[in-house]
Amino acid sequence: MKFILLVIGVWLLYKLIFDLIIPVYRSTKIVRSKFREMHDQMQQNMNQQQASQDPFGSPNRPSQSKPDNKEGDYIEFEEVK
């Protein structure tokens, strides 16, 4: 009886290891490597894009337009009741 329980336990342990643990480990490893490749590719694309936009290395920032305060543009508002 003990021998049968031992055989069943070893078989269940074998199935657990080779049908669950090893495939999950391999899948995790593959997904990590794909994410790393994708991240590296995105970094390269960003670096190429920045290099093509500004050959001198300084980032292109849109100039902030300041509001024009012309003296004659103000129209006085009068409340109508």
OpenMM code with the backbone's topology and positions (N, CA, C; nanometers):
from openmm import Vec3, app, unit

residues = "MET LYS PHE ILE LEU LEU VAL ILE GLY VAL TRP LEU LEU TYR LYS LEU ILE PHE ASP LEU ILE ILE PRO VAL TYR ARG SER THR LYS ILE VAL ARG SER LYS PHE ARG GLU MET HIS ASP GLN MET GLN GLN ASN MET ASN GLN GLN GLN ALA SER GLN ASP PRO PHE GLY SER PRO ASN ARG PRO SER GLN SER LYS PRO ASP ASN LYS GLU GLY ASP TYR ILE GLU PHE GLU GLU VAL LYS".split()
positions = [
    Vec3(0.0822, -0.1200, 0.0000),
    Vec3(0.0000, 0.0000, 0.0000),
    Vec3(0.0864, 0.1261, 0.0000),
    Vec3(0.1914, 0.1263, 0.0816),
    Vec3(0.2804, 0.2430, 0.0870),
    Vec3(0.3512, 0.2637, -0.0469),
    Vec3(0.3849, 0.1522, -0.1106),
    Vec3(0.4531, 0.1607, -0.2396),
    Vec3(0.3640, 0.2272, -0.3444),
    Vec3(0.2368, 0.1945, -0.3451),
    Vec3(0.1426, 0.2522, -0.4413),
    Vec3(0.1266, 0.4021, -0.4164),
    Vec3(0.1156, 0.4417, -0.2896),
    Vec3(0.1045, 0.5845, -0.2569),
    Vec3(0.2321, 0.6594, -0.2965),
    Vec3(0.3459, 0.5958, -0.2768),
    Vec3(0.4730, 0.6567, -0.3160),
    Vec3(0.4807, 0.6737, -0.4670),
    Vec3(0.4386, 0.5738, -0.5421),
    Vec3(0.4395, 0.5810, -0.6884),
    Vec3(0.3446, 0.6911, -0.7354),
    Vec3(0.2257, 0.6963, -0.6763),
    Vec3(0.1294, 0.7998, -0.7152),
    Vec3(0.1840, 0.9386, -0.6813),
    Vec3(0.2476, 0.9546, -0.5665),
    Vec3(0.3063, 1.0827, -0.5266),
    Vec3(0.4179, 1.1250, -0.6207),
    Vec3(0.5031, 1.0299, -0.6581),
    Vec3(0.6128, 1.0608, -0.7511),
    Vec3(0.5562, 1.0980, -0.8875),
    Vec3(0.4543, 1.0250, -0.9332),
    Vec3(0.3918, 1.0554, -1.0617),
    Vec3(0.3283, 1.1945, -1.0614),
    Vec3(0.2556, 1.2283, -0.9516),
    Vec3(0.1951, 1.3623, -0.9411),
    Vec3(0.3014, 1.4712, -0.9378),
    Vec3(0.4095, 1.4475, -0.8667),
    Vec3(0.5196, 1.5448, -0.8624),
    Vec3(0.5820, 1.5622, -1.0013),
    Vec3(0.6010, 1.4517, -1.0722),
    Vec3(0.6538, 1.4562, -1.2089),
    Vec3(0.5620, 1.5387, -1.2995),
    Vec3(0.4306, 1.5112, -1.2929),
    Vec3(0.3344, 1.5848, -1.3762),
    Vec3(0.3338, 1.7325, -1.3408),
    Vec3(0.3409, 1.7647, -1.2129),
    Vec3(0.3429, 1.9042, -1.1691),
    Vec3(0.4651, 1.9767, -1.2249),
    Vec3(0.5786, 1.9138, -1.2129),
    Vec3(0.7019, 1.9784, -1.2576),
    Vec3(0.7050, 1.9930, -1.4097),
    Vec3(0.6780, 1.8846, -1.4815),
    Vec3(0.6972, 1.8870, -1.6264),
    Vec3(0.5771, 1.9397, -1.7046),
    Vec3(0.4593, 1.9421, -1.6437),
    Vec3(0.3420, 1.9927, -1.7142),
    Vec3(0.2998, 2.1316, -1.6698),
    Vec3(0.3534, 2.1814, -1.5583),
    Vec3(0.3130, 2.3134, -1.5114),
    Vec3(0.4322, 2.4050, -1.4882),
    Vec3(0.5245, 2.3646, -1.4038),
    Vec3(0.6328, 2.4541, -1.3618),
    Vec3(0.7272, 2.4873, -1.4775),
    Vec3(0.7738, 2.3886, -1.5493),
    Vec3(0.8685, 2.4135, -1.6588),
    Vec3(0.8045, 2.4949, -1.7722),
    Vec3(0.6818, 2.4632, -1.8193),
    Vec3(0.6214, 2.5476, -1.9233),
    Vec3(0.5977, 2.6925, -1.8783),
    Vec3(0.5563, 2.7120, -1.7535),
    Vec3(0.5363, 2.8482, -1.7040),
    Vec3(0.6692, 2.9222, -1.6997),
    Vec3(0.7748, 2.8570, -1.6562),
    Vec3(0.9072, 2.9186, -1.6513),
    Vec3(0.9543, 2.9588, -1.7913),
    Vec3(0.9372, 2.8686, -1.8879),
    Vec3(0.9785, 2.8989, -2.0253),
    Vec3(0.8975, 3.0150, -2.0834),
    Vec3(0.7675, 3.0133, -2.0602),
    Vec3(0.6819, 3.1210, -2.1115),
    Vec3(0.7214, 3.2555, -2.0516),
    Vec3(0.7456, 3.2572, -1.9224),
    Vec3(0.7857, 3.3808, -1.8552),
    Vec3(0.9173, 3.4325, -1.9134),
    Vec3(1.0094, 3.3435, -1.9373),
    Vec3(1.1391, 3.3816, -1.9932),
    Vec3(1.1224, 3.4423, -2.1333),
    Vec3(1.0380, 3.3805, -2.2157),
    Vec3(1.0151, 3.4298, -2.3512),
    Vec3(0.9474, 3.5664, -2.3487),
    Vec3(0.8458, 3.5827, -2.2629),
    Vec3(0.7738, 3.7106, -2.2552),
    Vec3(0.8672, 3.8207, -2.2089),
    Vec3(0.9508, 3.7931, -2.1098),
    Vec3(1.0469, 3.8940, -2.0625),
    Vec3(1.1419, 3.9370, -2.1730),
    Vec3(1.1925, 3.8400, -2.2485),
    Vec3(1.2865, 3.8751, -2.3549),
    Vec3(1.2171, 3.9568, -2.4640),
    Vec3(1.0920, 3.9245, -2.4958),
    Vec3(1.0186, 4.0013, -2.5976),
    Vec3(0.9926, 4.1438, -2.5498),
    Vec3(0.9548, 4.1598, -2.4228),
    Vec3(0.9344, 4.2939, -2.3691),
    Vec3(1.0646, 4.3735, -2.3705),
    Vec3(1.1747, 4.3088, -2.3372),
    Vec3(1.3041, 4.3762, -2.3382),
    Vec3(1.3403, 4.4204, -2.4799),
    Vec3(1.3163, 4.3323, -2.5787),
    Vec3(1.3430, 4.3682, -2.7184),
    Vec3(1.2562, 4.4865, -2.7616),
    Vec3(1.1289, 4.4828, -2.7233),
    Vec3(1.0379, 4.5897, -2.7609),
    Vec3(1.0805, 4.7216, -2.6963),
    Vec3(1.1223, 4.7173, -2.5711),
    Vec3(1.1673, 4.8380, -2.5019),
    Vec3(1.2926, 4.8944, -2.5682),
    Vec3(1.3870, 4.8066, -2.5999),
    Vec3(1.5097, 4.8515, -2.6664),
    Vec3(1.4799, 4.9136, -2.8025),
    Vec3(1.3876, 4.8522, -2.8759),
    Vec3(1.3510, 4.9050, -3.0070),
    Vec3(1.2848, 5.0422, -2.9935),
    Vec3(1.1995, 5.0587, -2.8944),
    Vec3(1.1355, 5.1888, -2.8723),
    Vec3(1.2394, 5.2942, -2.8366),
    Vec3(1.3363, 5.2575, -2.7532),
    Vec3(1.4433, 5.3508, -2.7169),
    Vec3(1.5223, 5.3933, -2.8409),
    Vec3(1.5547, 5.2968, -2.9257),
    Vec3(1.6294, 5.3286, -3.0473),
    Vec3(1.5487, 5.4210, -3.1375),
    Vec3(1.4192, 5.3950, -3.1525),
    Vec3(1.3344, 5.4801, -3.2355),
    Vec3(1.3267, 5.6212, -3.1797),
    Vec3(1.3151, 5.6334, -3.0474),
    Vec3(1.3101, 5.7668, -2.9862),
    Vec3(1.4416, 5.8403, -3.0069),
    Vec3(1.5532, 5.7693, -2.9905),
    Vec3(1.6839, 5.8327, -3.0099),
    Vec3(1.7023, 5.8772, -3.1546),
    Vec3(1.6594, 5.7933, -3.2495),
    Vec3(1.6704, 5.8305, -3.3905),
    Vec3(1.5819, 5.9501, -3.4212),
    Vec3(1.4633, 5.9528, -3.3652),
    Vec3(1.3713, 6.0629, -3.3906),
    Vec3(1.4263, 6.1934, -3.3337),
    Vec3(1.4812, 6.1877, -3.2134),
    Vec3(1.5388, 6.3081, -3.1545),
    Vec3(1.6601, 6.3544, -3.2333),
    Vec3(1.7407, 6.2611, -3.2806),
    Vec3(1.8599, 6.2972, -3.3569),
    Vec3(1.8221, 6.3588, -3.4916),
    Vec3(1.7156, 6.3098, -3.5523),
    Vec3(1.6775, 6.3639, -3.6827),
    Vec3(1.6105, 6.5004, -3.6694),
    Vec3(1.5481, 6.5271, -3.5562),
    Vec3(1.4823, 6.6561, -3.5368),
    Vec3(1.5826, 6.7654, -3.5035),
    Vec3(1.6833, 6.7334, -3.4266),
    Vec3(1.7787, 6.8350, -3.3831),
    Vec3(1.9206, 6.7810, -3.3969),
    Vec3(1.9929, 6.8208, -3.4988),
    Vec3(2.1266, 6.7666, -3.5203),
    Vec3(2.2291, 6.8127, -3.4169),
    Vec3(2.1997, 6.9164, -3.3376),
    Vec3(2.2970, 6.9684, -3.2426),
    Vec3(2.2780, 6.9139, -3.1023),
    Vec3(2.1791, 6.8291, -3.0804),
    Vec3(2.1626, 6.7648, -2.9517),
    Vec3(2.0737, 6.8380, -2.8538),
    Vec3(2.0313, 6.9594, -2.8847),
    Vec3(1.9418, 7.0283, -2.7933),
    Vec3(1.7990, 6.9984, -2.8348),
    Vec3(1.7137, 6.9712, -2.7387),
    Vec3(1.5759, 6.9340, -2.7753),
    Vec3(1.4994, 7.0501, -2.8352),
    Vec3(1.4199, 7.0185, -2.9363),
    Vec3(1.3339, 7.1199, -2.9972),
    Vec3(1.2134, 7.1417, -2.9083),
    Vec3(1.2005, 7.2589, -2.8574),
    Vec3(1.0856, 7.2918, -2.7756),
    Vec3(1.0059, 7.3974, -2.8484),
    Vec3(0.8763, 7.3809, -2.8519),
    Vec3(0.7963, 7.4840, -2.9180),
    Vec3(0.8066, 7.6146, -2.8401),
    Vec3(0.8228, 7.7211, -2.9147),
    Vec3(0.8357, 7.8496, -2.8470),
    Vec3(0.7022, 7.8868, -2.7849),
    Vec3(0.7093, 7.9315, -2.6615),
    Vec3(0.5878, 7.9697, -2.5924),
    Vec3(0.5524, 8.1113, -2.6341),
    Vec3(0.4334, 8.1247, -2.6895),
    Vec3(0.3922, 8.2570, -2.7356),
    Vec3(0.3405, 8.3364, -2.6164),
    Vec3(0.3918, 8.4562, -2.6041),
    Vec3(0.3483, 8.5443, -2.4962),
    Vec3(0.2315, 8.6270, -2.5483),
    Vec3(0.1338, 8.6484, -2.4660),
    Vec3(0.0203, 8.7273, -2.5131),
    Vec3(0.0639, 8.8711, -2.5441),
    Vec3(0.0128, 8.9197, -2.6549),
    Vec3(0.0455, 9.0563, -2.6951),
    Vec3(-0.0408, 9.1525, -2.6142),
    Vec3(0.0232, 9.2376, -2.5411),
    Vec3(-0.0495, 9.3383, -2.4637),
    Vec3(-0.0383, 9.4720, -2.5364),
    Vec3(-0.1246, 9.4907, -2.6306),
    Vec3(-0.1238, 9.6177, -2.7040),
    Vec3(-0.2110, 9.7169, -2.6290),
    Vec3(-0.1682, 9.8350, -2.6256),
    Vec3(-0.2363, 9.9389, -2.5477),
    Vec3(-0.3765, 9.9667, -2.6010),
    Vec3(-0.3981, 9.9640, -2.7288),
    Vec3(-0.5256, 10.0032, -2.7849),
    Vec3(-0.6255, 9.8891, -2.7999),
    Vec3(-0.5908, 9.7663, -2.7606),
    Vec3(-0.6801, 9.6538, -2.7816),
    Vec3(-0.7845, 9.6368, -2.6723),
    Vec3(-0.7690, 9.7029, -2.5611),
    Vec3(-0.8609, 9.6822, -2.4488),
    Vec3(-0.9920, 9.7554, -2.4741),
    Vec3(-1.1026, 9.6825, -2.4625),
    Vec3(-1.2334, 9.7428, -2.4781),
    Vec3(-1.3009, 9.7401, -2.3422),
    Vec3(-1.3404, 9.8541, -2.2962),
    Vec3(-1.4001, 9.8628, -2.1640),
    Vec3(-1.5411, 9.8042, -2.1687),
    Vec3(-1.5726, 9.7259, -2.0662),
    Vec3(-1.7028, 9.6584, -2.0600),
    Vec3(-1.7934, 9.7342, -1.9667),
    Vec3(-1.9133, 9.7588, -2.0152),
    Vec3(-2.0121, 9.8281, -1.9320),
    Vec3(-2.1307, 9.7366, -1.9158),
    Vec3(-2.1675, 9.7088, -1.7919),
    Vec3(-2.2754, 9.6167, -1.7644),
    Vec3(-2.4091, 9.6825, -1.7959),
    Vec3(-2.4958, 9.6117, -1.8684),
    Vec3(-2.6273, 9.6638, -1.9042),
    Vec3(-2.7298, 9.5974, -1.8137),
    Vec3(-2.8169, 9.6812, -1.7502),
    Vec3(-2.9188, 9.6268, -1.6594),
    Vec3(-3.0546, 9.6329, -1.7196),
] * unit.nanometer
topology = app.Topology()
chain = topology.addChain("A")
for resn in residues:
    res = topology.addResidue(resn, chain)
    for name in ("N", "CA", "C"):
        topology.addAtom(name, app.Element.getBySymbol(name[0]), res)
